[in-house]
């Protein structure tokens, strides 16, 4: 009888050991990043950005592929690049300085300056809202994040695929050259990829 009890306890202990083994973790594949799209008031896509490496951006019929950082892109015979320094990223077209983006990658603010240091577009985020100001400091448009999309009031636009108000403001800024918009937005995406 003593033997039967020991055998029963050993069997029970063996069963407990097997059940206490931790299950093997199932690998989790991160969800792919969505395309960022800027839609006009009729729902037509006016800008598109693929959050990939390299980054691809389209405004109208113009598409660029941006690698980096440091950022670089070739459109036909034109080479765009971005040189980063403590005062931001200077964007050049065939070695001609065009604009400067500063700060780069900040969650609360971003701006694009001309070669004289005047802001072409300055973005400041407060909570779920971003104000876009011109060089004189006047607010020219507001962007609001709500219900998984960002809306702009002037011009009326909807930006989907991101909750980054600075990214949305840069990609949708009519004040900026299309290439500058796409390069600044792609640089932001590429920097985020490097940090994650």
Rosetta blueprint (number, residue, H / E / L):
1 X L
2 X H
3 X H
4 X H
5 X H
6 X H
7 X H
8 X H
9 X H
10 X H
11 X H
12 X H
13 X H
14 X H
15 X H
16 X H
17 X H
18 X H
19 X H
20 X L
21 X L
22 X L
23 X L
24 X L
25 X L
26 X L
27 X L
28 X L
29 X L
30 X L
31 X L
32 X L
33 X L
34 X L
35 X L
36 X E
37 X E
38 X E
39 X E
40 X L
41 X L
42 X L
43 X L
44 X L
45 X E
46 X E
47 X E
48 X E
49 X E
50 X E
51 X L
52 X L
53 X L
54 X L
55 X E
56 X E
57 X E
58 X E
59 X E
60 X L
61 X L
62 X E
63 X E
64 X E
65 X E
66 X E
67 X E
68 X L
69 X L
70 X L
71 X L
72 X E
73 X E
74 X E
75 X E
76 X L
77 X L
78 X E
79 X E
80 X E
81 X E
82 X E
83 X E
84 X E
85 X E
86 X L
87 X L
88 X E
89 X E
90 X E
91 X E
92 X E
93 X E
94 X L
95 X L
96 X E
97 X E
98 X E
99 X E
100 X E
101 X E
102 X L
103 X L
104 X L
105 X L
106 X L
107 X L
108 X L
109 X E
110 X E
111 X E
112 X E
113 X E
114 X L
115 X L
116 X L
117 X L
118 X L
119 X E
120 X E
121 X E
122 X E
123 X E
124 X E
125 X E
126 X E
127 X L
128 X L
129 X E
130 X E
131 X E
132 X E
133 X E
134 X L
135 X L
136 X L
137 X L
138 X L
139 X E
140 X E
141 X E
142 X E
143 X E
144 X E
145 X E
146 X E
147 X L
148 X L
149 X E
150 X E
151 X E
152 X E
153 X E
154 X L
155 X L
156 X E
157 X E
158 X E
159 X E
160 X E
161 X L
162 X L
163 X L
164 X L
165 X H
166 X H
167 X H
168 X H
169 X H
170 X H
171 X H
172 X L
173 X L
174 X L
175 X L
176 X L
177 X L
178 X H
179 X H
180 X H
181 X H
182 X H
183 X H
184 X H
185 X H
186 X H
187 X H
188 X H
189 X H
190 X H
191 X H
192 X H
193 X H
194 X H
195 X H
196 X L
